[in-house]
Amino acid sequence: MSKSTYPLKLPNSIKSAAAELAREEGVSLNQFIAAAVAEKVGVLRTTAEFLRERAGKARPKDLLRHVRAAPKVPPMVGDEPN
């Protein structure tokens, strides 16, 4: 596995929280941050793939036809805009 460095600037509060969690996990702050970034990358890629598969051949313009055909009724109780 090749590695590269990246100078990371974090707010002090986030760095402190991450360092505390890393200590609790028994890993270095660097390992903790690398794992957190890897986890986020995996989640975003998985989500993007899932949404692409769910969308199939659907296009935004196709949705407009359904939105326009929806009944014009007031929101149900509890669904009103704020």
C-alpha positions in Angstrom: 0.0 0.0 0.0 1.5 3.3 -1.0 1.0 6.3 1.3 1.1 10.0 1.0 1.1 12.8 3.4 -1.4 15.6 3.7 -1.1 18.6 6.0 -4.5 18.6 7.8 -5.8 21.6 9.7 -8.5 20.9 12.2 -10.3 23.1 14.7 -8.8 22.5 18.2 -12.0 21.1 19.5 -12.3 18.4 16.8 -8.6 17.5 17.1 -9.0 17.1 20.9 -12.1 14.9 20.5 -10.4 12.8 17.8 -7.3 12.4 19.9 -9.4 11.3 22.9 -11.3 8.8 20.9 -8.0 7.5 19.3 -6.6 7.0 22.8 -9.7 5.1 23.9 -9.4 2.9 20.8 -5.7 2.3 21.5 -4.5 3.7 18.1 -2.6 6.8 17.0 -4.4 9.9 16.0 -3.1 9.4 12.5 -4.5 5.9 12.4 -7.8 7.1 13.8 -8.1 9.9 11.2 -7.1 7.6 8.3 -9.8 5.0 9.4 -12.4 7.7 9.7 -11.6 9.1 6.2 -11.7 5.5 4.8 -15.0 4.9 6.4 -16.5 8.1 5.0 -15.2 7.3 1.5 -16.7 3.8 1.7 -20.1 5.2 2.8 -20.3 7.8 0.1 -19.3 5.4 -2.6 -21.7 2.8 -1.5 -24.5 5.4 -1.2 -23.7 6.7 -4.7 -23.8 3.2 -6.2 -27.1 2.4 -4.4 -28.8 5.5 -5.6 -27.5 5.0 -9.2 -28.9 1.5 -9.2 -32.2 2.6 -7.7 -32.6 5.4 -10.2 -32.1 3.0 -13.1 -33.0 4.9 -16.2 -35.0 7.6 -14.4 -34.2 11.2 -15.2 -35.2 14.3 -13.2 -37.5 15.5 -16.1 -39.4 12.2 -15.8 -40.2 13.1 -12.1 -41.9 16.3 -13.1 -44.7 14.5 -14.9 -45.5 12.7 -11.6 -45.2 15.8 -9.5 -47.6 17.7 -11.8 -50.1 14.8 -11.7 -50.1 14.7 -7.9 -53.3 15.9 -6.2 -53.4 19.4 -4.9 -54.3 18.8 -1.3 -53.1 20.5 2.0 -50.4 18.7 4.0 -51.6 16.2 6.6 -51.5 17.3 10.2 -47.9 17.3 11.3 -46.5 17.7 7.8 -47.1 21.4 7.5 -44.1 23.6 6.6 -42.4 25.4 9.5 
